Amino acid sequence: MNLPTTADIVIIGGGVMGASAAYHLAKRGMKNIVLLEKEEFFGTGATGRCAGGVRYQFSTEINVRLSQESLPMIERFKEEIGQDVNYIQCGYLLIATNEKDAATFKHNVELQNRLGVPTQLLSGDDVRARLPLLKFDDAIAGTFNQKDGIVDPNGVVMGYVSAAQKMGVQAISKANVTGISVSDGEVRAVQTSLGEIQTRMVLNAAGPWSGLIGQMAGVSLPIVPLRRQMFTTNPLKDVPADFPFVIDFAKSLYFHREGEGLLIGMSNQNETPGFDQNVDDDFELVNLEAAIERMPLVEKASRASHWAGLYEVTPDAHPIYGGTDVKGFTVCTGFSGHGFMHGPVSGKLMSEYILDGKYSTLDVSMLDLKRFEEGRLIKEYNVV
Ligand SMILES: Cc1cc2nc3c(=O)[nH]c(=O)nc-3n(C[C@H](O)[C@H](O)[C@H](O)COP(=O)(O)OP(=O)(O)OC[C@H]3O[C@@H](n4cnc5c(N)ncnc54)[C@H](O)[C@@H]3O)c2cc1C
């Protein structure tokens, strides 16, 4: 597809945020929308590399509310968008192995229940009874919500891109954005490897790379790219079909069913920020050993695949929505490791902000860029 020379909006980044925003803007009737992606395929950034987890279990009210809007959109995805995204409601089971985390879990469940999410608080014995394949002698508490689960990230991106294209959105891959012209404090044009587009409106949805896009417009965004990695196993017949998404909270080690095998990941707390997306083999061994310790049958498994991707981390681990000091330069980024699940509602919220100047689905105005300079960071509801 040829690059148009003008656009009413240029959306930079063809991951879940850009794709959802393009769809929702077009659905609201906006014309001349251009969605640009630097890679050959859409959804190959953080979105295509994520674990596909979706959950209501969060520790801040705004994150729970984002899930309460976004996850039902995923449930209705096939009906609305026409694409099956394979939402498996296997539940998330979070496990605490120390008193501090157990106390936090209790507060989290109270918050979630107050907001209408029926998360259950479990004892250590409940955890062990639910997970006979795992060794959690040290578990002292757990939390479980059945409607949490896993979803196919590529299905969501491609569903939104195809539906947006049907409404006239020009979705262009292999279009690397290289510059943004700003004059008199206002966006004027976007330069790309395929040419220039004149525009007065840009949405920065470039995920881990959105700090670089911000720099092009002279806007400083506190986004740090941080590598995370995981691996999958060959089929393991002992893992039941209803195996939940298990998180060993203190170790940030997680397991979920992937096809007939398992997907296993763990966060490297010593990871240094950067754009490297190669698997760190040494850390993979650390991950494997931790996984075998919890789930001995992993020792019998062989690795089917492995990969790494980048989190886009902000100082308070909450996203950034809305405008900036440069007129026409808007952002939807900084989801800090849980953006896939909030992609559907985030695109909708950005369509509201761009077309109406305010959010109507959910008030996310506290998640603006200015909060960082004004010291309004989002506090954890229940830091114990
Ligand atoms: C290993 C891992 C596991 C995760 N697990 C989960 C999970 O279980 N659940 C969950 O909800 N979230 C998870 N996340 C987080 C989630 O993947 C992200 O928050 C979300 O996908 C961000 O979407 P995005 O559209 O903002 O970014 P991306 O998907 O990265 O999209 C941004 C796009 O912008 C493009 N781009 C960048 N620069 C340019 C440029 N100059 N020109 C043109 N295009 C450009 C990139 O190529 C990319 O495709 C995980 C992330 C990782 C890395």
The ligand as an ORCA input file, in Angstrom:
! r2SCAN-3c Opt
* xyz 0 1
  C       7.224    -11.435     27.930
  C       5.997    -10.604     28.127
  C       4.893    -11.166     28.749
  C       3.726    -10.379     28.919
  N       2.622    -10.991     29.433
  C       1.450    -10.284     29.499
  C       0.252    -10.916     29.914
  O       0.232    -12.101     30.238
  N      -0.878    -10.177     29.943
  C      -0.904     -8.850     29.581
  O      -1.959     -8.218     29.634
  N       0.232     -8.233     29.167
  C       1.395     -8.908     29.114
  N       2.536     -8.298     28.682
  C       2.508     -6.856     28.404
  C       1.883     -6.588     27.058
  O       2.451     -7.435     26.095
  C       2.095     -5.122     26.670
  O       1.747     -4.253     27.741
  C       1.215     -4.741     25.479
  O       1.299     -5.746     24.487
  C       1.653     -3.400     24.920
  O       0.999     -3.201     23.693
  P       1.445     -2.029     22.747
  O       0.551     -2.044     21.576
  O       1.543     -0.779     23.557
  O       2.957     -2.385     22.360
  P       3.523     -3.343     21.201
  O       2.758     -4.575     21.072
  O       4.994     -3.451     21.437
  O       3.256     -2.487     19.903
  C       4.031     -1.356     19.592
  C       4.397     -1.482     18.149
  O       5.040     -0.273     17.745
  C       5.946     -0.605     16.728
  N       6.913      0.484     16.603
  C       7.858      0.836     17.485
  N       8.601      1.849     17.014
  C       8.079      2.168     15.802
  C       8.419      3.108     14.808
  N       9.463      3.939     14.968
  N       7.696      3.149     13.682
  C       6.646      2.304     13.490
  N       6.296      1.372     14.386
  C       6.994      1.298     15.538
  C       6.564     -1.908     17.240
  O       7.184     -2.636     16.205
  C       5.374     -2.600     17.853
  O       4.761     -3.530     16.989
  C       3.706     -9.035     28.497
  C       4.832     -8.488     27.876
  C       5.957     -9.261     27.681
  C       7.147     -8.644     26.996
*
